[in-house]
Amino acid sequence: MKSTAGNMKRTLMASEHRWIYIGSIVLLVVFAVIGIIQYTTLRETAKANDKADQLSKLLSDAGYPVPDHDLIVRTLGDDGASLCRDPGNALIKAQAKAALVNGASGPGTRPVIADSEAISAASLAVSVYCPDKLGDFEKAYGGLKYDDTVKK
């Protein structure tokens, strides 16, 4: 009888401690995941800020209006986002060409001759975020007709 009571007592103790062990492991895993995310975010944020500073300087030196620094960081991040995925991709080219319209929507949408500065500003962004794809970008958008269409 003593051995049964001893086993019963050990089983109760083990089951009570199991929740402590499980809780400790879960907390350890959660803290590890949070730490990895924080480290990655800090590293990417520093890189995104550096690239945004570089782009802001290039735009300013070229005489273009410079968007807000935080807007550049949020939009292009540290890798150029959709601007650098594949500039020659048919869908990306179609979206870019759809942006070069008269501003109407629906059946009133008409293509226009875009201002040459629009593409040269985008070219500066490509040169900062993905210089290896600058040739693809120029090949994809170089054949369009541009002119000085924006009044200054």
Residue frames as qw, qx, qy, qz and C-alpha x, y, z in Angstrom:
[[0.000, 0.881, 0.473, 0.000, 0.00, 0.00, 0.00],
 [0.317, -0.757, 0.101, 0.562, 2.81, 2.36, 0.70],
 [0.387, -0.101, 0.586, 0.705, 4.20, 1.88, -2.76],
 [0.166, 0.646, 0.654, 0.357, 0.84, 2.80, -4.34],
 [0.173, -0.931, -0.247, 0.205, 0.55, 5.97, -2.27],
 [0.426, -0.548, 0.321, 0.644, 4.16, 6.86, -3.14],
 [0.340, 0.198, 0.664, 0.635, 3.50, 6.41, -6.87],
 [0.034, 0.814, 0.561, 0.145, 0.31, 8.42, -6.59],
 [0.282, -0.859, -0.050, 0.424, 2.13, 11.25, -4.85],
 [0.407, -0.303, 0.498, 0.703, 4.89, 11.24, -7.49],
 [0.257, 0.467, 0.695, 0.482, 2.33, 11.29, -10.29],
 [0.071, -0.917, -0.387, 0.068, 0.53, 14.29, -8.80],
 [0.355, -0.722, 0.188, 0.564, 3.81, 16.16, -8.39],
 [0.405, -0.039, 0.625, 0.666, 4.88, 15.39, -11.95],
 [0.174, 0.661, 0.637, 0.356, 1.57, 16.55, -13.42],
 [0.182, -0.925, -0.213, 0.257, 1.68, 19.75, -11.37],
 [0.374, -0.603, 0.359, 0.606, 5.21, 20.51, -12.58],
 [0.502, 0.303, 0.650, 0.483, 4.44, 19.61, -16.19],
 [0.160, 0.905, 0.376, 0.115, 2.47, 22.86, -16.60],
 [0.304, -0.861, 0.194, 0.358, 5.42, 24.81, -15.28],
 [0.520, -0.224, 0.620, 0.544, 7.73, 23.12, -17.78],
 [0.391, 0.564, 0.628, 0.367, 5.35, 23.59, -20.67],
 [0.010, -0.973, -0.217, 0.076, 4.74, 27.23, -19.73],
 [0.403, -0.706, 0.345, 0.469, 8.49, 27.87, -19.48],
 [0.507, 0.044, 0.667, 0.544, 9.15, 26.32, -22.89],
 [0.268, 0.775, 0.526, 0.226, 6.33, 28.30, -24.51],
 [0.151, -0.963, -0.016, 0.223, 7.63, 31.56, -23.01],
 [0.500, -0.465, 0.499, 0.534, 11.17, 30.76, -24.13],
 [0.456, 0.332, 0.665, 0.489, 10.01, 30.12, -27.71],
 [0.113, 0.913, 0.384, 0.074, 7.89, 33.31, -27.75],
 [0.283, -0.877, 0.166, 0.352, 10.78, 35.44, -26.48],
 [0.534, -0.205, 0.597, 0.563, 13.15, 33.88, -29.02],
 [0.373, 0.589, 0.605, 0.385, 10.77, 34.66, -31.90],
 [0.049, -0.977, -0.193, 0.071, 10.28, 38.24, -30.67],
 [0.450, -0.677, 0.337, 0.474, 14.04, 38.69, -30.41],
 [0.515, 0.086, 0.638, 0.565, 14.64, 37.45, -33.95],
 [0.231, 0.793, 0.501, 0.258, 11.92, 39.72, -35.34],
 [0.213, -0.950, -0.025, 0.228, 13.28, 42.75, -33.47],
 [0.517, -0.450, 0.465, 0.561, 16.82, 42.10, -34.67],
 [0.444, 0.338, 0.648, 0.520, 15.72, 41.71, -38.29],
 [0.083, 0.906, 0.403, 0.102, 13.53, 44.83, -38.13],
 [0.320, -0.860, 0.123, 0.379, 16.31, 46.98, -36.67],
 [0.505, -0.233, 0.571, 0.604, 18.81, 45.83, -39.27],
 [0.339, 0.522, 0.642, 0.448, 16.40, 46.36, -42.16],
 [0.047, -0.949, -0.298, 0.096, 15.31, 49.74, -40.82],
 [0.374, -0.697, 0.282, 0.543, 18.90, 51.01, -40.71],
 [0.416, 0.022, 0.674, 0.610, 19.49, 49.80, -44.27],
 [0.189, 0.732, 0.609, 0.239, 16.20, 51.33, -45.46],
 [0.170, -0.931, -0.115, 0.302, 17.07, 54.66, -43.84],
 [0.419, -0.465, 0.457, 0.632, 20.49, 54.71, -45.48],
 [0.338, 0.280, 0.709, 0.552, 19.03, 54.01, -48.91],
 [0.050, 0.868, 0.492, 0.039, 16.27, 56.60, -48.41],
 [0.279, -0.814, 0.100, 0.499, 18.92, 59.19, -47.48],
 [0.403, -0.193, 0.613, 0.652, 20.89, 58.32, -50.60],
 [0.236, 0.554, 0.698, 0.388, 17.80, 58.59, -52.83],
 [0.089, -0.919, -0.320, 0.211, 16.77, 61.89, -51.21],
 [0.328, -0.644, 0.296, 0.625, 20.20, 63.34, -51.91],
 [0.344, 0.074, 0.707, 0.614, 20.15, 62.19, -55.55],
 [0.123, 0.742, 0.632, 0.187, 16.65, 63.61, -56.10],
 [0.193, -0.901, -0.129, 0.367, 17.60, 66.89, -54.46],
 [0.376, -0.449, 0.457, 0.669, 20.83, 67.18, -56.47],
 [0.269, 0.270, 0.739, 0.556, 18.86, 66.54, -59.69],
 [0.161, -0.029, -0.042, -0.986, 16.38, 69.29, -58.79],
 [0.447, -0.362, -0.726, -0.378, 13.38, 67.04, -58.17],
 [0.533, -0.553, 0.182, -0.614, 11.01, 67.52, -55.24],
 [0.266, 0.217, -0.902, 0.263, 12.00, 65.14, -52.46],
 [0.670, -0.467, -0.453, -0.358, 9.26, 63.08, -50.78],
 [0.551, -0.689, 0.314, -0.351, 9.19, 62.76, -47.01],
 [0.112, 0.495, -0.855, 0.106, 11.97, 60.51, -45.70],
 [0.470, -0.032, 0.790, -0.393, 9.54, 58.24, -43.82],
 [0.757, 0.460, 0.119, -0.448, 7.40, 57.87, -46.92],
 [0.503, 0.594, -0.613, -0.136, 10.40, 56.66, -48.92],
 [0.104, -0.327, 0.900, -0.269, 11.33, 54.19, -46.16],
 [0.603, 0.162, 0.624, -0.470, 7.78, 52.83, -45.88],
 [0.728, 0.552, -0.030, -0.405, 7.27, 52.61, -49.65],
 [0.638, 0.584, -0.501, -0.028, 10.59, 51.23, -50.87],
 [0.906, -0.418, 0.066, 0.018, 11.92, 49.60, -47.69],
 [0.406, -0.673, 0.536, 0.309, 15.43, 48.26, -47.94],
 [0.535, -0.006, 0.762, 0.364, 15.02, 46.34, -51.20],
 [0.098, 0.159, -0.428, -0.884, 13.09, 48.69, -53.50],
 [0.564, 0.294, 0.572, -0.518, 9.83, 46.73, -53.18],
 [0.723, 0.498, 0.478, -0.027, 7.99, 46.28, -56.48],
 [0.266, 0.898, -0.252, -0.243, 10.28, 48.75, -58.24],
 [0.005, -0.635, 0.764, 0.114, 13.11, 46.20, -58.12],
 [0.792, -0.008, 0.578, -0.196, 11.32, 42.87, -58.36],
 [0.551, 0.146, 0.659, 0.491, 11.48, 42.66, -62.13],
 [0.135, 0.566, -0.001, -0.813, 11.27, 45.96, -64.00],
 [0.211, 0.237, -0.681, -0.660, 10.83, 44.15, -67.33],
 [0.189, 0.270, 0.928, -0.173, 7.93, 41.98, -66.13],
 [0.043, -0.401, -0.619, -0.674, 4.83, 42.44, -68.31],
 [0.341, -0.740, -0.580, 0.005, 2.50, 43.10, -65.37],
 [0.410, -0.596, -0.138, 0.677, 4.81, 45.67, -63.79],
 [0.195, -0.016, 0.403, 0.894, 5.29, 47.41, -67.15],
 [0.143, -0.562, -0.668, -0.467, 1.52, 47.45, -67.68],
 [0.383, -0.758, -0.450, 0.276, 0.95, 48.98, -64.23],
 [0.359, -0.428, 0.077, 0.826, 3.60, 51.63, -64.86],
 [0.076, 0.174, 0.544, 0.818, 2.16, 52.48, -68.27],
 [0.233, -0.679, -0.670, -0.188, -1.33, 52.63, -66.76],
 [0.364, -0.684, -0.281, 0.566, -0.02, 55.31, -64.42],
 [0.206, -0.251, 0.311, 0.893, 1.05, 57.41, -67.42],
 [0.100, 0.579, 0.736, 0.337, -2.48, 58.45, -68.39],
 [0.003, -0.532, -0.162, -0.831, -4.58, 61.60, -68.42],
 [0.073, -0.092, 0.609, -0.785, -6.02, 61.07, -64.94],
 [0.682, -0.066, -0.114, -0.720, -9.54, 60.09, -65.97],
 [0.376, -0.141, 0.897, -0.184, -11.01, 56.77, -65.00],
 [0.654, 0.394, 0.603, -0.232, -12.98, 54.19, -66.89],
 [0.660, 0.539, 0.433, 0.294, -13.65, 54.85, -70.58],
 [0.130, 0.991, -0.021, 0.026, -12.16, 58.36, -70.35],
 [0.627, -0.573, 0.392, 0.353, -8.66, 57.06, -69.68],
 [0.687, 0.719, -0.060, 0.085, -6.25, 57.99, -72.43],
 [0.792, -0.167, 0.025, 0.587, -2.50, 57.48, -72.72],
 [0.071, 0.994, -0.037, -0.078, -0.43, 60.62, -72.72],
 [0.638, 0.500, -0.332, 0.483, 3.11, 61.61, -73.56],
 [0.686, -0.645, -0.241, 0.236, 4.72, 61.44, -70.15],
 [0.028, -0.957, 0.280, -0.071, 7.16, 63.93, -68.79],
 [0.713, 0.415, -0.502, 0.259, 10.76, 62.81, -69.16],
 [0.077, -0.542, 0.588, -0.596, 11.48, 63.70, -65.55],
 [0.839, -0.257, 0.167, -0.449, 9.03, 61.08, -64.26],
 [0.972, 0.147, -0.162, 0.085, 11.09, 58.25, -65.69],
 [0.466, 0.543, -0.462, 0.524, 14.46, 59.81, -64.84],
 [0.407, -0.542, 0.439, -0.590, 13.38, 60.15, -61.18],
 [0.958, -0.121, 0.123, -0.229, 12.33, 56.50, -61.16],
 [0.799, 0.433, -0.320, 0.267, 15.65, 55.65, -62.76],
 [0.032, 0.629, -0.533, 0.565, 17.44, 57.30, -59.84],
 [0.732, -0.359, 0.357, -0.456, 15.46, 55.15, -57.43],
 [0.984, 0.162, -0.066, -0.010, 16.37, 52.00, -59.35],
 [0.541, 0.587, -0.440, 0.411, 20.04, 53.02, -59.32],
 [0.253, -0.560, 0.549, -0.567, 19.94, 53.26, -55.51],
 [0.763, -0.205, 0.422, -0.444, 17.83, 50.23, -54.63],
 [0.867, 0.079, 0.483, 0.093, 18.74, 47.75, -57.36],
 [0.091, 0.752, -0.412, -0.506, 21.57, 49.01, -59.59],
 [0.311, -0.145, 0.890, 0.302, 21.90, 45.58, -61.20],
 [0.357, 0.544, 0.759, 0.035, 18.42, 46.01, -62.74],
 [0.073, 0.682, -0.013, -0.727, 18.99, 49.51, -64.12],
 [0.009, 0.224, -0.730, -0.645, 19.62, 48.13, -67.62],
 [0.028, 0.400, 0.908, 0.118, 16.35, 46.18, -67.56],
 [0.046, 0.722, 0.452, -0.522, 14.52, 49.29, -66.35],
 [0.061, 0.582, -0.286, -0.759, 15.96, 51.48, -69.11],
 [0.000, -0.018, 0.868, 0.497, 15.21, 48.81, -71.71],
 [0.042, 0.517, 0.850, -0.097, 11.62, 48.48, -70.50],
 [0.044, 0.849, 0.394, -0.348, 10.82, 52.21, -70.41],
 [0.282, -0.439, 0.339, 0.783, 13.30, 53.68, -72.86],
 [0.186, 0.232, 0.744, 0.598, 11.12, 53.08, -75.91],
 [0.029, 0.779, 0.605, -0.163, 8.25, 55.26, -74.69],
 [0.272, 0.613, 0.176, 0.721, 7.76, 58.78, -76.01],
 [0.411, -0.632, -0.384, 0.533, 8.62, 61.47, -73.47],
 [0.240, 0.648, 0.151, 0.707, 8.58, 65.24, -73.59],
 [0.151, -0.050, -0.455, 0.876, 8.68, 68.23, -71.25],
 [0.259, -0.524, -0.656, -0.477, 4.96, 68.18, -70.50],
 [0.443, -0.674, -0.501, 0.314, 4.90, 69.49, -66.92],
 [0.126, 0.838, 0.016, 0.530, 4.77, 73.25, -66.48],
 [0.637, -0.244, -0.419, 0.600, 7.22, 74.57, -63.95]]
